[in-house]
Amino acid sequence: MSFRDDWPKMPPDGSDFDGKQLLTLARSGNSPFHGVWDINLLIREVEENLGAEVIDIPDIFMGSNNYVSSYFQSL
């Protein structure tokens, strides 16, 4: 068993996700994490619990527990 998750693939061609523009992809229904991780649910929970609006997720790094660079804006 691996201690890290497999890096996600892009729908529909199965190419490696480049780590860019996750928010845009998720909101358009093209999340590379589809079926594994509900990005929209995570965003909604962050917004509700922090009283903020996620305005961008420009870049994430490879490997589980390494997803970073979320930007928030107060409501």
N, C-alpha and C positions, 0 to 999 in steps of 0.2 A: 504494500500500500504506500502510495506517495504521500509525503507530508505537505505537498503543495498541489493546488488545483491545476489542471491543464489550462494553458492560455487559450482564451476563447477564439472562435472562428467567426468570420463575417458571413452573415446570410447575404445572398444565396450561394455564393461561389465557394465558401469554405476556406478562403484565404485567412491568414493570421490577422487578428485585430491589431491595428497599429497604435492603439492606446489613445487616439485622438477623438475629441468631440463626442464623448459618451452621452452627455445630456441630449444633444441633438439627435443622435441615433436612437436613444431610448424613447424619446417623445414622439419620434416618427414611426415607432414600431419595428425598428431594425436593430435592436440591442444585440450585441454579440453574446450577451449572457442569457438570451432568451431560453427559457426552460430550465435554467440553472439558478438564476438570481434575478429577482424582480427589482430592477433598478428604480422603476417608477414608485414602487411601494417604499423603498428606502428613502427616496427623495421626499415623498409625502410625509413620512415619519419624521425626517429631519426638519422639514418646514414647520410641521405642527408642534413639535416638541421644543424647537428653538425660537419659534416666532420669527422665522426668516424665510427668504425665498432663495432657492438654489437658482443661480442665474447662469452658471457655466460649470462644466467639468471638462476642462480643456485637455488634460493629459493624465493617464495613469501608467504606472510602471508594471513590469511583468512580475507575476507570482502572486499567490494569495497573501493577504496581509500587507500588501504593498500598494494598495489603491490610494492615491493621494491627489492633491491639488484641486480640491473642491472649493468653489467660491460662493459666498453667501451675501445676501443683501437684506438688510432689515426691512420688515414690512411696514 
